[in-house]
Each structure stands twice: as structure tokens, then as C-alpha cells.
Amino acid sequence: SILIKATIMISIPDEFVYVLVSVGPFAFIATQLQGGPVMKARKAMNIPYPNLYATPGHHEKADAFNRVQRGAQSVYESLSPMQCMALLGGLTYPVVSAAGFNVYLIGNFFYANGYADVKLDVKTARYKKGGWVKPLGMLACLGTSFASAGKLAGLF
């Protein structure tokens, strides 16, 4: 076997603290706050624990509750990769990376709020109330992570 050792010196910018606060405490607070509407809907629509989702035909307002729950749960589909991209992007573009991550977090609230609105078509509801900003934050973190990786690799 061949052992290859490489040393990369990385200078962490002072503004990296914005990224750390965003991906740590802000992400924790945001995800906890998104549980509030679910708990409220669970109580109002009589969906007992341990049911994660309501069962159509068994729970009277299953679709309405499931939309609230689905909107709140959607953040977990992309949170871990977003945190990784924000951290990587923050090594060279900390302010843009932190801002992008926070736009993503805020966009998740709008996304969930739209998804929960039963007056709107389920296919587009999540983007009708501002949820469209979520992908903007995602793109910012994706871009900064690619740029940081390229810069660290010496490509540019």
C-alpha cells in the first residue's frame, strides 16, 4: 500500500464565527421553533403521540395535520448537507456563507407556513408564502462551498 501524506494550512477568517453561530445555535433554535406549529396542530386536531403523521380515514383532519407536519419535517432532509456546505464555504467566504445559511433557515419557516395552508394547492403551496427563498440560501452555500474547495485545492 502507498501512504500519501498531505498538509494543508488553512487560515480561518475572523468572521468564521458567524458561520459557527449559524450552523450550531441558530440551526438548533430554528428547528425547535418549527416544532411549535406541529404541537399546536397536534392538540387542535387530536392527533395523539406516538403518531408522527395522521392516518387518513382514522384521523378526521389527517391531511391538514400532515401538511403541517410535512412542512416542519422538510428541513431535516437538507439540514446536514447545508451545515457542511456552510462550514466549508465559510473557510473562505464566511459572511456570504453564514448569510446564505440563515436565508435557508428563514426560508424553511416560509416553506412550512405555505405547505400548511390547506387553502393552497399542495403542489405549489410551499413556495406561495415565501418558501422560494429557501433554495436561494441553498444555492449560496453550494456556491461558496464549491468556491472554497476550488480555492483550497489550488484550482483558482
Secondary structure, 3 states (H helix, E strand, C coil): CCCCCCCCCCCCCCCHHHHHHHHHHHHHHHHHHHHHHHHHHHHHCCCCCCCCCCCECCECCHHHHHHHHHHHHHHHHCHHHHHHHHHHHHCCCHHHHHHHHHHHHHHHHHHHHHHHCCCCCCCCHHHHCCCCHHHHHHHHHHHHHHHHHHHHCCCC
